[in-house]
Amino acid sequence: MVQESYDVAIVGGGVMGCAIAYQLTKAGKKVVVVERNTMGSEASRAAAGILGAQAEIDEEGPLRAFALESRALFPAFVEELKTYTGIDVQLNQKGVIKPARSQEEAVKLKHKVMEYRDWDAEVRWLDRDQLHDLEPLASENLVGGMYLPNDGQLHAAYFAEALAVACRNVGVHMKSYCQVYRFLLDRNAVKGVITSAGTILAEQVIVTSGAFTKHLLPDVQVYPVKGECISVCADRPLLTHTLFVDEGCYLVPKAGNRIVIGATKVAHDFSKQVTAGGILFLLEKAKSLLPTIEQTTFEDSWSGLRPQSGDGLPYMGEHPDYRGIYVASGHYRNGILLSPATGKYMADLVLGKKVPAYIHDSFRLDRKSVDMEGIK
């Protein structure tokens, strides 16, 4: 079969694979992205697109530090992608509200506000009236909320498409519907991958196949967490800010009076079926936050397989046993958010550039705990 040769082969065409390929190609590397379906067709396309560095990650540590770094890259990055592709990814920076549904929740969220204000003075508490000034149609049962003005959201499918198109436009070779069977190894060094379309030679291979990482690397502890989502449409605007509650339920307003509601969490499930129970759960949660959701028209339902790691941190680094094999996986619910910084970090790592020690030590495949003193 045909043999092709590249500097770097990337296995997985989601936002991680494309973000890394984009950066490496701009740095002068000859790169191929191999995807078993269409580019961006798995978790990348299924995501709600929340850029919740603060809404999602409220524990101090390496993941929050990395998330804040990545969130800061988005305004310039989406403009750069638009220049290359003409695609508007609908970046929305109006903020996220974490509503309190009881006085007990309000006490906890107020403590979080005080903690967050140590490093972000714009975070503030909204009392009942202030919350309803911002969201007049929110449930009267909400007693207040934590306002995170610097979190945001975008259209995940458009973002995935923009990354893939930008890759093509800068010269990345994109191979859709191409299955990678195994690595081509010489002792413990990678020489390429064996695929359904033939052998691809490459001295460096990056695995960015999300929930399917273990199919190629069984020792990398990444497993799927199925998330079901639905979307509804209204005849008028019902919501301006993303509403996010800590059990992972969220309402995300999109263009055209569309609202994305997500997401369930079903661990170790590779199925893509959307269940009636999942839809019922999401609608009940949504109604408790925004009662007028009952008046909307049901539009669509879908699911995605989010890649989770055993300790909740992503894996980013070279495999300890195979020279030249790198992994960027396990980003769980924050794949869209973390993709710009992951693309930059993994490209620098592969290029042999100096990388931040806290990222290298925290997310490496054979990691140990690290001291995060002073990292916010």
LOPA-826586 format. One record per residue (C-alpha): residue in three letters; x, y, z. Coordinates in steps of 0.2 Angstrom, whole numbers, plus 5000, padded with zeros to 4 digits. Last residue first. Example, Ala and Ser with C-alpha at 12.3 -4.5 7.8 and 13.67 -1.06 7.14 Angstrom:
# LOPA-826586
+--------+------+-------+------+
| residu | east | north |   up |
+--------+------+-------+------+
|    Ser | 5068 |  4995 | 5036 |
|    Ala | 5062 |  4978 | 5039 |
+--------+------+-------+------+
***
This chain:
# LOPA-826586
+--------+------+-------+------+
| residu | east | north |   up |
+--------+------+-------+------+
|    Lys | 4983 |  5157 | 5201 |
|    Ile | 5000 |  5149 | 5203 |
|    Gly | 5009 |  5155 | 5219 |
|    Glu | 5011 |  5138 | 5227 |
|    Met | 5006 |  5125 | 5214 |
|    Asp | 5017 |  5111 | 5222 |
|    Val | 5016 |  5096 | 5211 |
|    Ser | 5008 |  5079 | 5212 |
|    Lys | 5016 |  5065 | 5201 |
|    Arg | 5014 |  5063 | 5183 |
|    Asp | 5018 |  5048 | 5172 |
|    Leu | 5008 |  5054 | 5158 |
|    Arg | 5013 |  5072 | 5160 |
|    Phe | 4999 |  5084 | 5165 |
|    Ser | 5005 |  5091 | 5181 |
|    Asp | 5024 |  5091 | 5178 |
|    His | 5023 |  5098 | 5160 |
|    Ile | 5010 |  5111 | 5165 |
|    Tyr | 5018 |  5117 | 5181 |
|    Ala | 5035 |  5117 | 5172 |
|    Pro | 5030 |  5130 | 5158 |
|    Val | 5037 |  5124 | 5141 |
|    Lys | 5054 |  5127 | 5134 |
|    Lys | 5054 |  5123 | 5115 |
|    Gly | 5058 |  5106 | 5109 |
|    Leu | 5047 |  5107 | 5094 |
|    Val | 5036 |  5093 | 5100 |
|    Leu | 5034 |  5102 | 5117 |
|    Asp | 5030 |  5119 | 5109 |
|    Ala | 5017 |  5112 | 5098 |
|    Met | 5009 |  5103 | 5113 |
|    Tyr | 5008 |  5119 | 5123 |
|    Lys | 5001 |  5130 | 5109 |
|    Gly | 4988 |  5118 | 5103 |
|    Thr | 4984 |  5114 | 5122 |
|    Ala | 4982 |  5133 | 5125 |
|    Pro | 4970 |  5135 | 5111 |
|    Ser | 4960 |  5119 | 5115 |
|    Leu | 4957 |  5121 | 5133 |
|    Leu | 4940 |  5129 | 5132 |
|    Ile | 4934 |  5118 | 5118 |
|    Gly | 4940 |  5102 | 5127 |
|    Asn | 4934 |  5107 | 5145 |
|    Arg | 4921 |  5094 | 5148 |
|    Tyr | 4933 |  5080 | 5149 |
|    His | 4951 |  5086 | 5144 |
|    Gly | 4957 |  5068 | 5145 |
|    Ser | 4968 |  5068 | 5129 |
|    Ala | 4984 |  5076 | 5122 |
|    Val | 4996 |  5061 | 5120 |
|    Tyr | 5014 |  5060 | 5112 |
|    Ile | 5023 |  5046 | 5104 |
|    Gly | 5041 |  5051 | 5099 |
|    Arg | 5050 |  5039 | 5111 |
|    Tyr | 5039 |  5025 | 5117 |
|    Asp | 5039 |  5020 | 5136 |
|    Pro | 5036 |  5037 | 5145 |
|    His | 5023 |  5043 | 5132 |
|    Glu | 5027 |  5061 | 5128 |
|    Gly | 5015 |  5075 | 5135 |
|    Met | 4998 |  5081 | 5139 |
|    Tyr | 4986 |  5070 | 5149 |
|    Pro | 4971 |  5080 | 5156 |
|    Leu | 4967 |  5081 | 5174 |
|    Gly | 4952 |  5073 | 5182 |
|    Asp | 4962 |  5060 | 5192 |
|    Gly | 4956 |  5045 | 5182 |
|    Ser | 4955 |  5054 | 5166 |
|    Gln | 4939 |  5059 | 5157 |
|    Pro | 4936 |  5060 | 5138 |
|    Arg | 4919 |  5067 | 5134 |
|    Leu | 4908 |  5056 | 5122 |
|    Gly | 4895 |  5066 | 5114 |
|    Ser | 4876 |  5065 | 5113 |
|    Trp | 4862 |  5073 | 5102 |
|    Ser | 4845 |  5080 | 5103 |
|    Asp | 4836 |  5093 | 5092 |
|    Glu | 4823 |  5107 | 5090 |
|    Phe | 4810 |  5106 | 5104 |
|    Thr | 4799 |  5122 | 5102 |
|    Thr | 4799 |  5133 | 5117 |
|    Gln | 4785 |  5138 | 5128 |
|    Glu | 4790 |  5126 | 5142 |
|    Ile | 4807 |  5134 | 5143 |
|    Thr | 4797 |  5149 | 5150 |
|    Pro | 4801 |  5141 | 5167 |
|    Leu | 4820 |  5146 | 5166 |
|    Leu | 4830 |  5138 | 5181 |
|    Ser | 4818 |  5125 | 5187 |
|    Lys | 4812 |  5122 | 5169 |
|    Ala | 4830 |  5119 | 5163 |
|    Lys | 4832 |  5105 | 5177 |
|    Glu | 4816 |  5097 | 5172 |
|    Leu | 4820 |  5098 | 5153 |
|    Leu | 4837 |  5090 | 5156 |
|    Phe | 4831 |  5076 | 5167 |
|    Leu | 4817 |  5072 | 5154 |
|    Ile | 4829 |  5072 | 5140 |
|    Gly | 4841 |  5060 | 5149 |
|    Gly | 4826 |  5049 | 5154 |
|    Ala | 4820 |  5048 | 5136 |
|    Thr | 4838 |  5042 | 5131 |
|    Val | 4850 |  5049 | 5118 |
|    Gln | 4859 |  5035 | 5110 |
|    Lys | 4877 |  5037 | 5106 |
|    Ser | 4884 |  5022 | 5115 |
|    Phe | 4902 |  5022 | 5121 |
|    Asp | 4897 |  5022 | 5140 |
|    His | 4910 |  5021 | 5153 |
|    Ala | 4902 |  5035 | 5163 |
|    Val | 4885 |  5043 | 5160 |
|    Lys | 4884 |  5061 | 5163 |
|    Thr | 4870 |  5071 | 5157 |
|    Ala | 4872 |  5088 | 5149 |
|    Gly | 4865 |  5100 | 5144 |
|    Ile | 4853 |  5112 | 5137 |
|    Val | 4857 |  5122 | 5121 |
|    Ile | 4845 |  5137 | 5119 |
|    Arg | 4841 |  5145 | 5102 |
|    Asn | 4834 |  5162 | 5100 |
|    Gly | 4842 |  5164 | 5083 |
|    Ala | 4859 |  5165 | 5090 |
|    Lys | 4863 |  5154 | 5105 |
|    Pro | 4859 |  5155 | 5123 |
|    Val | 4867 |  5142 | 5134 |
|    Leu | 4857 |  5133 | 5148 |
|    Tyr | 4868 |  5122 | 5160 |
|    Cys | 4867 |  5107 | 5170 |
|    Gly | 4884 |  5101 | 5177 |
|    Glu | 4880 |  5097 | 5195 |
|    Asp | 4887 |  5114 | 5199 |
|    Val | 4873 |  5124 | 5191 |
|    Phe | 4876 |  5135 | 5175 |
|    Leu | 4866 |  5148 | 5167 |
|    Thr | 4873 |  5156 | 5151 |
|    His | 4869 |  5174 | 5150 |
|    Thr | 4856 |  5182 | 5138 |
|    Leu | 4840 |  5171 | 5140 |
|    Leu | 4823 |  5171 | 5133 |
|    Pro | 4825 |  5180 | 5117 |
|    Arg | 4809 |  5179 | 5106 |
|    Asp | 4800 |  5165 | 5096 |
|    Ala | 4809 |  5152 | 5105 |
|    Cys | 4820 |  5137 | 5100 |
|    Val | 4826 |  5122 | 5109 |
|    Ser | 4842 |  5112 | 5110 |
|    Ile | 4845 |  5095 | 5118 |
|    Cys | 4861 |  5088 | 5126 |
|    Glu | 4867 |  5070 | 5131 |
|    Gly | 4884 |  5068 | 5138 |
|    Lys | 4893 |  5051 | 5138 |
|    Val | 4908 |  5050 | 5149 |
|    Pro | 4921 |  5040 | 5140 |
|    Tyr | 4937 |  5033 | 5148 |
|    Val | 4955 |  5039 | 5148 |
|    Gln | 4968 |  5029 | 5158 |
|    Val | 4983 |  5028 | 5146 |
|    Asp | 4989 |  5010 | 5147 |
|    Pro | 4978 |  5004 | 5133 |
|    Leu | 4986 |  5016 | 5120 |
|    Leu | 4978 |  5013 | 5103 |
|    His | 4961 |  5009 | 5108 |
|    Lys | 4964 |  5018 | 5125 |
|    Thr | 4963 |  5035 | 5116 |
|    Phe | 4945 |  5032 | 5110 |
|    Ala | 4938 |  5045 | 5123 |
|    Gly | 4948 |  5058 | 5115 |
|    Ser | 4958 |  5053 | 5100 |
|    Thr | 4972 |  5066 | 5101 |
|    Val | 4987 |  5054 | 5099 |
|    Ile | 5002 |  5064 | 5093 |
|    Val | 5015 |  5054 | 5082 |
|    Gln | 5033 |  5060 | 5080 |
|    Glu | 5046 |  5052 | 5068 |
|    Ala | 5032 |  5050 | 5055 |
|    Leu | 5029 |  5038 | 5041 |
|    Ile | 5011 |  5035 | 5036 |
|    Thr | 5007 |  5017 | 5030 |
|    Gly | 4992 |  5013 | 5020 |
|    Ala | 4974 |  5020 | 5019 |
|    Ser | 4967 |  5009 | 5033 |
|    Thr | 4981 |  5015 | 5044 |
|    Ile | 4998 |  5009 | 5050 |
|    Val | 5006 |  5023 | 5060 |
|    Gly | 5024 |  5030 | 5060 |
|    Lys | 5042 |  5028 | 5065 |
|    Val | 5039 |  5027 | 5084 |
|    Ala | 5054 |  5023 | 5095 |
|    Asn | 5054 |  5009 | 5108 |
|    Arg | 5062 |  4995 | 5097 |
|    Asp | 5057 |  5002 | 5079 |
|    Leu | 5039 |  5005 | 5080 |
|    Leu | 5025 |  5007 | 5068 |
|    Phe | 5010 |  5011 | 5078 |
|    Arg | 4993 |  5003 | 5076 |
|    Tyr | 4977 |  5002 | 5067 |
|    Val | 4973 |  5020 | 5063 |
|    Gln | 4957 |  5022 | 5053 |
|    Cys | 4955 |  5034 | 5039 |
|    Tyr | 4938 |  5041 | 5036 |
|    Ser | 4945 |  5059 | 5035 |
|    Lys | 4963 |  5062 | 5030 |
|    Met | 4969 |  5080 | 5032 |
|    His | 4986 |  5086 | 5026 |
|    Val | 4990 |  5103 | 5035 |
|    Gly | 4994 |  5117 | 5023 |
|    Val | 4989 |  5133 | 5031 |
|    Asn | 4972 |  5133 | 5022 |
|    Arg | 4969 |  5115 | 5027 |
|    Cys | 4972 |  5118 | 5045 |
|    Ala | 4961 |  5134 | 5045 |
|    Val | 4947 |  5123 | 5038 |
|    Ala | 4948 |  5111 | 5052 |
|    Leu | 4950 |  5125 | 5065 |
|    Ala | 4935 |  5134 | 5058 |
|    Glu | 4924 |  5118 | 5057 |
|    Ala | 4928 |  5114 | 5076 |
|    Phe | 4923 |  5132 | 5080 |
|    Tyr | 4907 |  5131 | 5070 |
|    Ala | 4903 |  5115 | 5079 |
|    Ala | 4907 |  5123 | 5096 |
|    His | 4896 |  5139 | 5094 |
|    Leu | 4904 |  5150 | 5107 |
|    Gln | 4904 |  5153 | 5126 |
|    Gly | 4909 |  5165 | 5139 |
|    Asp | 4918 |  5167 | 5156 |
|    Asn | 4924 |  5184 | 5160 |
|    Pro | 4908 |  5191 | 5168 |
|    Leu | 4907 |  5177 | 5181 |
|    Tyr | 4891 |  5182 | 5191 |
|    Met | 4887 |  5171 | 5206 |
|    Gly | 4868 |  5170 | 5209 |
|    Gly | 4853 |  5176 | 5219 |
|    Val | 4838 |  5168 | 5227 |
|    Leu | 4831 |  5158 | 5212 |
|    Asn | 4813 |  5153 | 5215 |
|    Glu | 4807 |  5167 | 5204 |
|    Ser | 4814 |  5157 | 5190 |
|    Ala | 4823 |  5167 | 5177 |
|    Leu | 4813 |  5177 | 5164 |
|    Pro | 4820 |  5194 | 5169 |
|    Glu | 4838 |  5188 | 5167 |
|    Leu | 4850 |  5203 | 5171 |
|    Asp | 4837 |  5213 | 5181 |
|    His | 4832 |  5196 | 5188 |
|    Leu | 4849 |  5193 | 5195 |
|    Gln | 4850 |  5210 | 5202 |
|    Asp | 4833 |  5208 | 5211 |
|    Arg | 4838 |  5191 | 5219 |
|    Asp | 4855 |  5197 | 5224 |
|    Leu | 4870 |  5196 | 5212 |
|    Trp | 4887 |  5192 | 5219 |
|    Arg | 4902 |  5198 | 5210 |
|    Val | 4917 |  5192 | 5200 |
|    Glu | 4925 |  5208 | 5192 |
|    Ala | 4939 |  5208 | 5205 |
|    Asp | 4947 |  5192 | 5198 |
|    Trp | 4961 |  5185 | 5209 |
|    Asp | 4956 |  5188 | 5227 |
|    Arg | 4938 |  5191 | 5220 |
|    Tyr | 4937 |  5172 | 5217 |
|    Glu | 4938 |  5168 | 5236 |
|    Met | 4925 |  5181 | 5240 |
|    Val | 4913 |  5175 | 5226 |
|    Lys | 4916 |  5157 | 5232 |
|    His | 4910 |  5161 | 5249 |
|    Lys | 4894 |  5169 | 5242 |
|    Leu | 4892 |  5153 | 5231 |
|    Lys | 4891 |  5143 | 5247 |
|    Val | 4879 |  5154 | 5256 |
|    Ala | 4868 |  5155 | 5241 |
|    Glu | 4867 |  5137 | 5239 |
|    Glu | 4861 |  5135 | 5257 |
|    Gln | 4848 |  5149 | 5254 |
|    Ser | 4841 |  5139 | 5240 |
|    Arg | 4841 |  5139 | 5221 |
|    Ala | 4857 |  5149 | 5219 |
|    Pro | 4862 |  5153 | 5201 |
|    Lys | 4879 |  5152 | 5193 |
|    Ile | 4879 |  5166 | 5180 |
|    Val | 4890 |  5165 | 5165 |
|    Gly | 4897 |  5180 | 5156 |
|    Lys | 4893 |  5191 | 5141 |
|    Gln | 4908 |  5185 | 5131 |
|    Asn | 4899 |  5177 | 5116 |
|    Leu | 4910 |  5170 | 5102 |
|    Gln | 4899 |  5167 | 5087 |
|    Val | 4911 |  5155 | 5078 |
|    Asp | 4911 |  5167 | 5063 |
|    Ile | 4919 |  5158 | 5048 |
|    Gly | 4929 |  5168 | 5035 |
|    Thr | 4942 |  5154 | 5035 |
|    Tyr | 4960 |  5161 | 5038 |
|    Thr | 4954 |  5179 | 5044 |
|    Lys | 4941 |  5170 | 5055 |
|    Leu | 4953 |  5159 | 5062 |
|    Glu | 4964 |  5174 | 5067 |
|    Glu | 4949 |  5182 | 5075 |
|    Val | 4945 |  5167 | 5084 |
|    Phe | 4962 |  5166 | 5091 |
|    Ala | 4963 |  5184 | 5096 |
|    Pro | 4947 |  5183 | 5107 |
|    Phe | 4951 |  5166 | 5113 |
|    Leu | 4968 |  5167 | 5121 |
|    Ala | 4963 |  5173 | 5138 |
|    Arg | 4952 |  5157 | 5140 |
|    Ser | 4968 |  5146 | 5137 |
|    Glu | 4977 |  5155 | 5151 |
|    Leu | 4962 |  5154 | 5163 |
|    Ala | 4960 |  5135 | 5159 |
|    Phe | 4979 |  5132 | 5162 |
|    Ala | 4978 |  5140 | 5179 |
|    Arg | 4962 |  5131 | 5183 |
|    Leu | 4969 |  5114 | 5178 |
|    Pro | 4986 |  5117 | 5188 |
|    Gly | 4978 |  5121 | 5205 |
|    Glu | 4965 |  5131 | 5214 |
|    Glu | 4948 |  5123 | 5213 |
|    Asp | 4933 |  5131 | 5205 |
|    Ile | 4934 |  5124 | 5188 |
|    Glu | 4918 |  5124 | 5178 |
|    Ala | 4911 |  5141 | 5181 |
|    Gln | 4928 |  5149 | 5182 |
|    Ala | 4937 |  5143 | 5166 |
|    Gly | 4920 |  5141 | 5159 |
|    Leu | 4922 |  5144 | 5140 |
|    Ile | 4905 |  5135 | 5136 |
|    Gly | 4904 |  5128 | 5119 |
|    Ala | 4889 |  5117 | 5121 |
|    Ala | 4900 |  5102 | 5115 |
|    Ala | 4893 |  5089 | 5102 |
|    Arg | 4905 |  5095 | 5088 |
|    Ser | 4921 |  5093 | 5098 |
|    Ala | 4915 |  5077 | 5106 |
|    Glu | 4914 |  5068 | 5090 |
|    Ser | 4913 |  5075 | 5072 |
|    Gly | 4927 |  5087 | 5072 |
|    Met | 4935 |  5081 | 5056 |
|    Thr | 4924 |  5068 | 5048 |
|    Asn | 4926 |  5050 | 5054 |
|    Arg | 4942 |  5039 | 5057 |
|    Glu | 4952 |  5055 | 5058 |
|    Val | 4971 |  5056 | 5053 |
|    Val | 4979 |  5073 | 5054 |
|    Val | 4995 |  5075 | 5043 |
|    Val | 5009 |  5088 | 5047 |
|    Lys | 5024 |  5094 | 5038 |
|    Lys | 5032 |  5106 | 5051 |
|    Gly | 5036 |  5124 | 5047 |
|    Ala | 5030 |  5133 | 5063 |
|    Lys | 5013 |  5137 | 5055 |
|    Thr | 5011 |  5119 | 5052 |
|    Leu | 5015 |  5115 | 5071 |
|    Gln | 5002 |  5128 | 5077 |
|    Tyr | 4988 |  5122 | 5065 |
|    Ala | 4992 |  5103 | 5069 |
|    Ile | 4990 |  5106 | 5087 |
|    Ala | 4974 |  5115 | 5086 |
|    Cys | 4967 |  5102 | 5073 |
|    Gly | 4971 |  5088 | 5085 |
|    Met | 4964 |  5096 | 5100 |
|    Val | 4948 |  5103 | 5091 |
|    Gly | 4944 |  5086 | 5084 |
|    Gly | 4953 |  5077 | 5070 |
|    Gly | 4961 |  5062 | 5079 |
|    Val | 4978 |  5054 | 5077 |
|    Ile | 4991 |  5067 | 5073 |
|    Ala | 5006 |  5063 | 5062 |
|    Val | 5021 |  5074 | 5063 |
|    Asp | 5036 |  5076 | 5051 |
|    Tyr | 5027 |  5068 | 5037 |
|    Ser | 5030 |  5053 | 5025 |
|    Glu | 5018 |  5044 | 5015 |
|    Gln | 5018 |  5025 | 5010 |
|    Val | 5005 |  5018 | 4998 |
|    Met | 5000 |  5000 | 5000 |
+--------+------+-------+------+
***
